Amino acid sequence: MTITKSPQARFLRFAKSPTLSQQLMLIGLAMTLFFLFLALFTPLLQVLGLVQNPIDSLSNPIQEAPSPQHWFGTSREGYDVFSRTLFGAQAALQVVLLATAISMFIGVPLGMLSGYVGGRLDKALLFVMDSIYTLPGLLLSITLAFIVGRGILNAALAISIAYVPQYYRVVRNHTVSVKTEVFIEAAQAMGANTWQVLSRYLFFNVIQSVPVLFTLNAADAILILGGLGFLGLGLPRETPEWGRDLQQALQALPVGIWWTALFPGLAMTTMVVGLSLLGEGLNEFINPRLRKDIRK
């Protein structure tokens, strides 16, 4: 009789002797949880008086260097850079999580339906997704941002369109390989319709790679959101946003005002690195063949 190793045993082995990629995944998880903590509790810190209002500029001196009163200094508009950096994490996570969720909820069902039904529907969806996939993600997001305008939901919609083909490709390829298994044929022989096969038998067998894609796309979406904010196409002007703060900081760099660019840029970089490490670790831990599936 064949003895299979349980997921719990695998997890215990991971905890006792983690590899380098697994250690990096833990570091990425800690960094991601740190920014998630900032996004959730920064408003509470503001209520307690520990963090200034990020849109309050009248009561602060202009372009003051970092000091005990303003830990990250102030900007040309008199904003507290520390406050805007913390609240920027909240805005980034809101847009990024919404964008990746939208692309996932569109790409996963389409990939399952396309791979299972096949035929003309599969060819048509493949053509559409390949057409979207060939376009640069940032250029596509900029074009859509011009059309839909500013706002959290609008920015999420503009960013999400670039990630739908990735979910579609991976889920479709898995569906094509799984739909020929014996348990699928048995379900069809018992009279299960297309919806029952997709929801009961295929779904949990083809989504192993989705959490990995979710984290990797989230890291990329932060950079795209920063690019949109830098171009003035992201969130409303009153919303703290790392990309817009970096755009405003460029005008002050030639005169030695370095802190307005350093801290928002460092926060953005740290969040991207954390999500990337988390995604790459999950890539090896859950499904090391993910990259091959994306390139098919």
Summary of the structure (lengths in Angstrom):
residues: 296
radius of gyration: 22.6
end to end distance: 36.2
largest distance: 75.3
contacts: 974
relative contact order: 0.15
helix: 72%
strand: 1%
